[in-house]
Amino acid sequence: MSTFHKLYFKNSSDMSEIPSNSIDLVVTSPPYPMIEMWDELFFEDQNVKQSFEKGDGRSAFEFMHQNLDKVWVELSRVVKSGGIVCINIGDATRTINNNFEIYMNHSRIIAAMNKLGFKSLPSIIWRKQTNAPNKFMGSGMLPAGAYVTLEHEYILIFRKDKKREFKTQLEKKIRQESAYFWEERNIWFSDLWDFKGVNQNLKGNSRSRSAAYPYELAYRLINMYSIKGDTILDPFLGTGTTTIAAMACQRNSIGYEIDKNLLEIIEENVWKSISSANKRTLQRIKDHDYFIKNYEKPIKHFNQNLKMPVITGQEINIKFSLIDKIEKNNDYNYTCYYKDVILDEDF
């Protein structure tokens, strides 16, 4: 089996390269409106810039989101019926003209997506771990001018139209092979995730800093909401995390990024990912083996592919593969090839 991975360096408000109703899953994290590190991108819209010059934060917030709305409109076209959209977004706190306020990015995006007909599914709160010694904002210990600190972001989840159906025998077979372990389901489908974010310093790049979400976030979502061979879209690709996770999960991917200077970093991350991606796949099997050995109740089911017991009948056909090699077809296209996990050799 092989998968394709395409990059486009352009504004994702126009994704005319993608046919309508062809995307199975979207995993993305857009620039966060009202976060200063993203101001320069939004300042290309003169309405945003003028709003800040006037000290009108709420107008700037709305104009920023109107730019994101254009991308959401494109998603409503390219996503298949039954397809899922996952958007990682954080709210923003900002002081304008000595007025401190929180700008609710997550609720504004929910409203926009619902208006386009996407159905809201239960969302995930990603609690980003922090080692900061001083977590308070405002007046510290003196009431009533202190503010609750933001230590979480949202993973908003939407579905287009009705629940996806798997009708053919081939679709059902691939779905079974793409299943996850019972104990993974209990962790992944919790509404609270707790792991560290990733800050990347992009030296020599036009963007000095990228607040990329961690690989684990994209990896979980792709396994949760798609099957092998599906096509994953990230309209705000950044440093390529979604592409790398899609490769590891045997999914195809398409990524849009407005900053062409990130190409070198994306490519470097792709080549470096083979070992770490395979390590994450093998760790899932090792973790399951450890879980089974410590499970105290009788186990009735067995997975022949993994030569291991599993908790439910839905897990008996799970099949893992490792990345064998990645070929670069041209500057913006890759093909990823796979090999089966051989338990005696890979462990």
C-alpha positions as CSV (number, residue, x, y, z in Angstrom):
1,M,0.0,0.0,0.0
2,S,1.1,3.6,-0.7
3,T,-0.3,7.0,0.1
4,F,0.1,10.4,-1.6
5,H,0.9,13.7,0.1
6,K,0.5,17.0,-1.6
7,L,1.5,20.5,-0.6
8,Y,0.1,23.8,-1.9
9,F,1.7,27.1,-1.0
10,K,-1.2,29.5,-1.3
11,N,-4.0,30.9,0.6
12,S,-6.5,28.2,1.5
13,S,-9.5,30.5,1.0
14,D,-9.2,29.1,-2.6
15,M,-8.6,25.3,-2.7
16,S,-9.8,24.9,-6.3
17,E,-7.2,22.1,-6.7
18,I,-9.4,19.9,-4.6
19,P,-12.5,18.4,-6.1
20,S,-15.8,18.9,-4.3
21,N,-16.8,16.2,-1.8
22,S,-13.4,14.5,-1.8
23,I,-12.0,15.0,1.7
24,D,-12.7,12.5,4.5
25,L,-11.2,14.4,7.5
26,V,-9.8,17.9,8.2
27,V,-7.3,18.4,11.0
28,T,-6.0,21.9,11.4
29,S,-5.1,24.8,13.6
30,P,-5.6,28.2,12.1
31,P,-3.8,31.4,13.1
32,Y,-5.5,32.6,16.3
33,P,-7.3,35.9,16.0
34,M,-6.2,38.5,18.6
35,I,-2.9,36.7,19.4
36,E,-0.1,39.2,18.6
37,M,2.2,36.7,16.9
38,W,-0.4,36.3,14.1
39,D,-1.2,40.0,13.7
40,E,1.0,40.4,10.6
41,L,-0.9,37.8,8.7
42,F,-4.2,39.4,9.4
43,F,-2.9,42.9,8.7
44,E,-3.0,42.1,5.0
45,D,-6.7,43.0,5.5
46,Q,-6.8,46.8,5.8
47,N,-10.0,46.5,7.9
48,V,-8.1,44.7,10.6
49,K,-5.3,47.1,10.6
50,Q,-7.6,50.1,10.7
51,S,-9.6,48.6,13.5
52,F,-6.4,48.3,15.7
53,E,-5.4,51.9,14.8
54,K,-8.8,53.0,16.1
55,G,-8.5,50.9,19.2
56,D,-11.5,48.9,18.3
57,G,-10.6,45.4,19.3
58,R,-14.0,43.8,18.7
59,S,-14.1,45.0,15.1
60,A,-10.6,43.7,14.5
61,F,-11.6,40.4,16.0
62,E,-14.6,40.2,13.7
63,F,-12.6,41.1,10.6
64,M,-10.0,38.5,11.4
65,H,-12.6,35.8,11.6
66,Q,-14.2,36.9,8.3
67,N,-10.8,36.0,6.8
68,L,-11.0,32.5,8.4
69,D,-14.7,32.2,7.3
70,K,-13.5,32.1,3.7
71,V,-11.6,28.9,4.5
72,W,-14.6,27.4,6.3
73,V,-16.7,28.0,3.2
74,E,-14.2,26.0,1.1
75,L,-14.4,23.2,3.7
76,S,-18.1,23.0,3.2
77,R,-17.4,22.3,-0.5
78,V,-14.5,19.9,-0.3
79,V,-15.5,17.7,2.6
80,K,-17.5,14.6,1.9
81,S,-20.9,14.0,3.3
82,G,-20.3,12.3,6.6
83,G,-16.8,13.8,6.8
84,I,-15.3,15.2,10.0
85,V,-13.6,18.6,10.6
86,C,-11.4,19.0,13.7
87,I,-10.2,22.6,14.5
88,N,-7.7,23.3,17.2
89,I,-8.2,26.8,18.5
90,G,-7.5,28.9,21.6
91,D,-9.2,31.9,22.9
92,A,-7.2,35.1,23.2
93,T,-6.7,37.7,25.9
94,R,-5.6,41.2,25.0
95,T,-5.4,44.7,26.4
96,I,-6.5,47.5,24.0
97,N,-6.7,51.1,25.2
98,N,-6.1,49.8,28.7
99,N,-9.1,47.5,28.5
100,F,-8.4,43.9,29.1
101,E,-10.8,41.4,27.4
102,I,-11.0,37.8,26.3
103,Y,-11.9,37.2,22.7
104,M,-13.8,33.9,22.3
105,N,-12.3,32.4,19.1
106,H,-13.8,29.0,19.7
107,S,-17.4,30.3,19.9
108,R,-17.0,32.5,16.8
109,I,-15.8,29.5,14.8
110,I,-18.6,27.3,16.1
111,A,-21.2,29.9,14.9
112,A,-19.5,30.1,11.5
113,M,-19.4,26.4,11.0
114,N,-23.0,25.8,12.2
115,K,-24.1,28.6,9.8
116,L,-22.5,26.6,6.9
117,G,-24.5,23.5,8.0
118,F,-21.8,21.6,9.8
119,K,-23.1,19.8,12.9
120,S,-21.3,20.3,16.2
121,L,-20.1,17.1,17.9
122,P,-18.7,16.9,21.5
123,S,-15.5,18.9,21.6
124,I,-12.2,18.2,23.4
125,I,-10.5,20.6,25.9
126,W,-6.8,20.3,25.4
127,R,-5.2,21.3,28.7
128,K,-1.7,22.4,27.8
129,Q,0.8,21.6,30.5
130,T,2.8,24.6,31.7
131,N,5.8,25.0,34.1
132,A,5.3,28.7,34.5
133,P,5.8,29.6,38.2
134,N,3.5,32.6,38.0
135,K,0.2,31.6,36.6
136,F,-1.9,34.6,37.5
137,M,-2.8,37.7,35.4
138,G,-3.8,41.1,36.6
139,S,-3.5,42.2,40.2
140,G,-2.2,38.9,41.6
141,M,-3.6,38.4,45.2
142,L,-5.6,41.6,45.3
143,P,-9.3,41.4,44.5
144,A,-11.0,42.1,42.2
145,G,-8.6,42.8,39.3
146,A,-7.0,39.4,38.8
147,Y,-7.9,37.2,35.9
148,V,-8.2,33.4,35.4
149,T,-5.3,32.2,33.2
150,L,-5.9,30.4,30.0
151,E,-4.2,27.0,30.2
152,H,-6.4,25.2,27.7
153,E,-7.4,25.2,24.0
154,Y,-10.3,23.6,22.2
155,I,-10.5,20.9,19.6
156,L,-13.8,21.7,17.9
157,I,-15.3,18.7,16.1
158,F,-17.9,19.0,13.3
159,R,-19.6,16.6,10.9
160,K,-20.9,17.4,7.5
161,D,-24.4,15.9,7.0
162,K,-25.3,12.5,8.5
163,K,-23.0,9.9,10.0
164,R,-20.7,8.2,7.6
165,E,-21.6,4.8,6.3
166,F,-19.4,1.9,5.3
167,K,-21.4,-0.1,2.8
168,T,-19.0,-2.3,0.8
169,Q,-17.2,-5.4,2.1
170,L,-13.8,-3.6,1.3
171,E,-14.8,-0.5,3.3
172,K,-15.9,-2.7,6.2
173,K,-12.6,-4.6,6.1
174,I,-10.5,-1.5,6.0
175,R,-12.5,0.0,8.9
176,Q,-11.9,-3.1,11.0
177,E,-8.2,-3.0,10.3
178,S,-8.1,0.7,11.2
179,A,-9.7,0.1,14.6
180,Y,-8.0,1.2,17.9
181,F,-7.6,-0.7,21.1
182,W,-10.3,-0.6,23.8
183,E,-8.0,1.1,26.3
184,E,-7.0,3.7,23.7
185,R,-10.6,4.5,23.0
186,N,-11.1,5.2,26.8
187,I,-8.3,7.8,26.7
188,W,-8.7,9.3,23.2
189,F,-12.4,9.8,23.5
190,S,-12.3,11.6,26.8
191,D,-13.3,15.3,26.5
192,L,-10.1,16.3,28.3
193,W,-6.6,15.8,26.9
194,D,-3.5,16.7,28.9
195,F,-0.1,16.8,27.2
196,K,2.4,19.5,26.3
197,G,2.2,21.8,23.3
198,V,5.1,22.4,21.0
199,N,6.9,25.8,20.5
200,Q,9.2,25.9,17.5
201,N,11.8,28.6,16.8
202,L,12.0,29.1,13.1
203,K,15.4,30.7,12.7
204,G,15.9,32.5,9.4
205,N,12.2,32.2,8.6
206,S,9.8,34.9,7.8
207,R,7.8,33.7,10.7
208,S,9.9,33.8,13.8
209,R,7.8,31.5,15.9
210,S,5.3,28.7,15.2
211,A,2.9,27.4,17.9
212,A,2.5,24.1,16.2
213,Y,0.3,21.5,17.9
214,P,2.0,18.3,19.0
215,Y,2.2,15.2,16.8
216,E,0.1,13.3,19.3
217,L,-2.9,15.6,18.8
218,A,-3.0,15.0,15.0
219,Y,-2.1,11.3,15.4
220,R,-5.1,10.7,17.7
221,L,-7.6,12.6,15.6
222,I,-6.6,10.9,12.4
223,N,-7.0,7.5,14.0
224,M,-10.3,8.4,15.7
225,Y,-12.1,9.9,12.7
226,S,-10.8,8.3,9.5
227,I,-9.7,4.9,8.1
228,K,-6.7,3.8,6.1
229,G,-6.6,5.2,2.6
230,D,-8.7,8.3,3.5
231,T,-7.6,11.7,2.5
232,I,-6.8,14.2,5.3
233,L,-6.7,18.0,4.7
234,D,-4.9,20.7,6.7
235,P,-5.6,24.1,5.2
236,F,-3.1,25.7,7.7
237,L,-0.3,23.2,7.4
238,G,2.5,25.2,9.2
239,T,5.5,22.9,9.8
240,G,3.8,19.8,8.5
241,T,2.6,18.0,11.6
242,T,-0.7,16.8,10.0
243,T,1.1,15.5,6.9
244,I,3.5,13.5,9.0
245,A,0.7,12.0,11.2
246,A,-1.2,11.1,8.0
247,M,1.8,9.3,6.7
248,A,2.2,7.3,9.9
249,C,-1.5,6.3,9.9
250,Q,-1.6,5.2,6.2
251,R,-3.8,8.1,5.2
252,N,-3.4,10.4,2.2
253,S,-2.9,14.1,2.9
254,I,-3.2,17.5,1.3
255,G,-1.8,20.6,3.0
256,Y,-2.1,24.3,2.3
257,E,0.4,26.8,3.7
258,I,0.6,30.5,2.8
259,D,4.3,30.8,3.8
260,K,6.5,29.2,1.1
261,N,9.6,29.7,3.4
262,L,8.3,26.8,5.5
263,L,8.9,24.3,2.7
264,E,12.4,23.5,3.8
265,I,11.2,23.0,7.4
266,I,8.3,20.8,6.3
267,E,10.7,18.7,4.2
268,E,13.2,18.3,7.0
269,N,10.4,17.2,9.4
270,V,9.1,14.7,6.9
271,W,12.5,13.0,6.5
272,K,13.1,13.0,10.3
273,S,9.7,11.6,11.0
274,I,10.1,8.0,9.7
275,S,11.8,6.7,12.8
276,S,9.7,8.6,15.3
277,A,6.4,7.7,13.5
278,N,7.3,4.0,13.5
279,K,8.3,4.2,17.1
280,R,4.9,5.6,18.0
281,T,3.2,2.8,16.1
282,L,5.2,0.1,17.8
283,Q,4.7,1.7,21.2
284,R,0.9,1.3,20.7
285,I,1.5,-2.5,20.4
286,K,3.8,-2.6,23.4
287,D,1.4,-0.5,25.5
288,H,-1.4,-2.9,24.6
289,D,0.7,-5.9,25.5
290,Y,1.4,-4.3,28.9
291,F,-2.3,-3.5,29.4
292,I,-3.3,-7.1,28.6
293,K,-0.8,-8.6,30.9
294,N,-2.1,-6.5,33.8
295,Y,-5.8,-6.9,32.9
296,E,-7.5,-8.9,35.7
297,K,-10.7,-10.1,34.0
298,P,-11.1,-13.0,31.6
299,I,-10.4,-12.0,27.9
300,K,-12.4,-13.7,25.2
301,H,-11.0,-12.3,22.0
302,F,-7.8,-12.7,20.1
303,N,-6.1,-10.7,17.3
304,Q,-4.3,-13.0,14.9
305,N,-2.4,-10.2,13.1
306,L,-0.8,-9.1,16.4
307,K,-0.9,-12.5,18.1
308,M,-2.4,-10.9,21.2
309,P,-5.6,-11.0,23.1
310,V,-7.9,-8.0,22.8
311,I,-10.8,-6.9,24.9
312,T,-13.6,-6.7,22.3
313,G,-14.6,-8.3,19.0
314,Q,-14.2,-5.0,17.2
315,E,-10.4,-5.3,17.8
316,I,-9.7,-8.7,16.3
317,N,-8.7,-7.4,12.9
318,I,-6.6,-4.4,13.9
319,K,-3.5,-4.3,11.6
320,F,-0.5,-2.1,11.9
321,S,2.1,-1.2,9.3
322,L,5.3,0.8,9.4
323,I,6.6,3.4,7.1
324,D,9.1,1.7,4.8
325,K,10.2,4.7,2.7
326,I,9.1,8.1,1.5
327,E,9.8,9.2,-2.0
328,K,9.9,12.8,-3.1
329,N,8.1,13.1,-6.5
330,N,8.8,16.9,-6.8
331,D,9.0,19.8,-4.4
332,Y,5.4,19.6,-3.4
333,N,4.5,15.9,-3.7
334,Y,5.5,12.7,-1.8
335,T,4.6,9.1,-1.9
336,C,4.8,7.0,1.3
337,Y,5.3,3.2,1.2
338,Y,4.6,0.7,4.0
339,K,5.7,-2.6,5.3
340,D,3.9,-5.0,7.7
341,V,4.9,-5.1,11.3
342,I,6.8,-8.3,12.0
343,L,6.6,-8.9,15.7
344,D,9.7,-11.0,16.1
345,E,11.9,-8.5,14.2
346,D,10.5,-5.1,15.1
347,F,10.4,-5.6,18.9
